[in-house]
Amino acid sequence: MEQKILKLGIVGAGGICNGCHLPAYCKMKDVDVIAVCDIKIERAIALAKKYAEKTGKPEPAVFENYMDLINMPGIEAVDICTPNYLHSIIAVEALNHGLHTFCEKPDAVSVVEAEKMKAAAEKSGKTLMVMRNNRYMALSRYLKKYIADGKMGDIYTARCGWQRRRGIPGMGGWFTTKAQSGGGPLIDLGVHMIDLTIWLMGNPKPVAVTGCTYSMFGKTQISDSEHSAFGDKKENGTFDVEDLAMAFIRFENGATLQVECSWASNIEKENRFFELRGTKAGASWSNHKPLRLYTEDEYGTLVNIDPMPRGGKQNHEGNLVHFVDVVLGGAEPMFVPEQGLNMVKILEAIYKSAECGHEILL
Ligand SMILES: NC(=O)c1ccc[n+]([C@@H]2O[C@H](COP(=O)([O-])OP(=O)(O)OC[C@H]3O[C@@H](n4cnc5c(N)ncnc54)[C@H](O)[C@@H]3O)[C@@H](O)[C@H]2O)c1
């Protein structure tokens, strides 16, 4: 049988595209990258050349304007790797032009924008998927199955976060400019761990959110530190976002989630983690401590289990392979736009709560 091949264009040829998306597409036999767009055209040209060299396929067309890529004859899908404020704008255009759309996280910078994306996907009938790379870690997929089999019982509370000791990306550039990023570590890092934890909890509906944000290090020496290579730095640029966010989320089913995210804070070391507590078992994972389950055995003895799941396409590559499988008709989507809208509702409510000083009902 002839293999189906998806003709795809990439918008935004910066850090994440070069680091994760392009290497994945170079390996995928059912994708042809036929176009690349970046307002810094030299980046689009370099990416197109790299793709042709690595795959032996024709060099993708290059564009400065994403509308030219969207209007290119034969194009079927677009992958958006631009700064955050452009995600929804480009996604809506792509969907309105009948293209399947994959987008980097965060889904959008406001609820209004996320609603437009969801509506455009529904109207077009095309697939809209947003990067959820943490769902594709081997441990995440293992734990999801463990939970689905009822082995943790009801998960009624959880904690998660991503805290950096020193790590403000692209100081002064788009990452630290609210109008372009939508916010600081909450929208940049928090979105990853909040999504993973809520997905493991079974995607309960959020109903109320309390949050607090702080901005302590933007104008200090420590802000220019590890991870500052992400995005483009700008001398004397803008820093009008938080560098730490704390939040508490309540869900319709009574479950709760505590969240902590920072780009800079005086802690021991970077910590990316989740912890789930269920009626039959608990689970924890961090970048320092592998997945561990806490339960009782049939003798009523407390036991810890250290699963060591491996294998399968992981992280960003796993998510992109899944997107292509869905579009080409081979898989049920693991992400639906409703989940993206709920995520943006949470993020926006945390910022609103931080501003007004009380809980926000969703
Ligand atoms: N999933 C992850 O693990 C992960 C990691 C890093 C970044 N990201 C996300 O990826 C996105 C990009 O981040 P990055 O670190 O690659 O940033 P970056 O600044 O390195 O790259 C963004 C690129 O978009 C280009 N661009 C800007 N405006 C454009 C426009 N109008 N049309 C076409 N191209 C345009 C820029 O010139 C730049 O090359 C962000 O949304 C970020 O949140 C995700």
Ligand as a Chemical Component Dictionary entry (heavy atoms), coordinates in Angstrom:
data_LIG
# 
_chem_comp.id                   LIG 
_chem_comp.type                 NON-POLYMER 
_chem_comp.pdbx_formal_charge   0 
_chem_comp.three_letter_code    LIG 
# 
loop_
_chem_comp_atom.comp_id 
_chem_comp_atom.atom_id 
_chem_comp_atom.alt_atom_id 
_chem_comp_atom.type_symbol 
_chem_comp_atom.charge 
_chem_comp_atom.model_Cartn_x 
_chem_comp_atom.model_Cartn_y 
_chem_comp_atom.model_Cartn_z 
_chem_comp_atom.pdbx_ordinal 
LIG N1  N1  N 0  7.930  22.526 24.349 1  
LIG C1  C1  C 0  9.085  22.979 24.804 2  
LIG O1  O1  O 0  9.806  22.267 25.502 3  
LIG C2  C2  C 0  9.530  24.360 24.439 4  
LIG C3  C3  C 0  10.840 24.767 24.719 5  
LIG C4  C4  C 0  11.223 26.052 24.319 6  
LIG C5  C5  C 0  10.321 26.909 23.693 7  
LIG N2  N2  N 1  9.040  26.482 23.465 8  
LIG C6  C6  C 0  8.056  27.360 22.809 9  
LIG O2  O2  O 0  8.415  27.494 21.432 10 
LIG C7  C7  C 0  8.135  28.809 20.971 11 
LIG C8  C8  C 0  9.397  29.414 20.386 12 
LIG O3  O3  O 0  10.392 29.466 21.386 13 
LIG P1  P1  P 0  11.948 29.528 21.012 14 
LIG O4  O4  O 0  12.700 29.292 22.271 15 
LIG O5  O5  O -1 12.208 28.682 19.828 16 
LIG O6  O6  O 0  12.050 31.076 20.612 17 
LIG P2  P2  P 0  13.025 31.742 19.537 18 
LIG O7  O7  O 0  12.939 33.206 19.800 19 
LIG O8  O8  O 0  14.360 31.055 19.591 20 
LIG O9  O9  O 0  12.358 31.367 18.136 21 
LIG C9  C9  C 0  11.193 31.993 17.637 22 
LIG C10 C10 C 0  11.390 32.247 16.158 23 
LIG O10 O10 O 0  10.190 32.791 15.632 24 
LIG C11 C11 C 0  10.545 33.784 14.685 25 
LIG N3  N3  N 0  9.431  34.712 14.475 26 
LIG C12 C12 C 0  9.041  35.758 15.249 27 
LIG N4  N4  N 0  7.983  36.375 14.704 28 
LIG C13 C13 C 0  7.673  35.698 13.564 29 
LIG C14 C14 C 0  6.680  35.851 12.545 30 
LIG N5  N5  N 0  5.777  36.837 12.588 31 
LIG N6  N6  N 0  6.684  34.982 11.499 32 
LIG C15 C15 C 0  7.611  33.999 11.418 33 
LIG N7  N7  N 0  8.578  33.794 12.345 34 
LIG C16 C16 C 0  8.599  34.641 13.416 35 
LIG C17 C17 C 0  11.774 34.451 15.289 36 
LIG O11 O11 O 0  12.517 35.189 14.337 37 
LIG C18 C18 C 0  12.521 33.250 15.848 38 
LIG O12 O12 O 0  13.421 32.700 14.907 39 
LIG C19 C19 C 0  7.591  29.577 22.163 40 
LIG O13 O13 O 0  6.201  29.619 22.122 41 
LIG C20 C20 C 0  8.048  28.764 23.377 42 
LIG O14 O14 O 0  7.159  28.860 24.469 43 
LIG C21 C21 C 0  8.647  25.231 23.804 44 
# 
loop_
_chem_comp_bond.comp_id 
_chem_comp_bond.atom_id_1 
_chem_comp_bond.atom_id_2 
_chem_comp_bond.value_order 
_chem_comp_bond.pdbx_ordinal 
LIG N1  C1  SING 1  
LIG C1  O1  DOUB 2  
LIG C1  C2  SING 3  
LIG C2  C3  SING 4  
LIG C2  C21 DOUB 5  
LIG C3  C4  DOUB 6  
LIG C4  C5  SING 7  
LIG C5  N2  DOUB 8  
LIG N2  C6  SING 9  
LIG N2  C21 SING 10 
LIG C6  O2  SING 11 
LIG C6  C20 SING 12 
LIG O2  C7  SING 13 
LIG C7  C8  SING 14 
LIG C7  C19 SING 15 
LIG C8  O3  SING 16 
LIG O3  P1  SING 17 
LIG P1  O4  DOUB 18 
LIG P1  O5  SING 19 
LIG P1  O6  SING 20 
LIG O6  P2  SING 21 
LIG P2  O7  DOUB 22 
LIG P2  O8  SING 23 
LIG P2  O9  SING 24 
LIG O9  C9  SING 25 
LIG C9  C10 SING 26 
LIG C10 O10 SING 27 
LIG C10 C18 SING 28 
LIG O10 C11 SING 29 
LIG C11 N3  SING 30 
LIG C11 C17 SING 31 
LIG N3  C12 SING 32 
LIG N3  C16 SING 33 
LIG C12 N4  DOUB 34 
LIG N4  C13 SING 35 
LIG C13 C14 SING 36 
LIG C13 C16 DOUB 37 
LIG C14 N5  SING 38 
LIG C14 N6  DOUB 39 
LIG N6  C15 SING 40 
LIG C15 N7  DOUB 41 
LIG N7  C16 SING 42 
LIG C17 O11 SING 43 
LIG C17 C18 SING 44 
LIG C18 O12 SING 45 
LIG C19 O13 SING 46 
LIG C19 C20 SING 47 
LIG C20 O14 SING 48 
# 
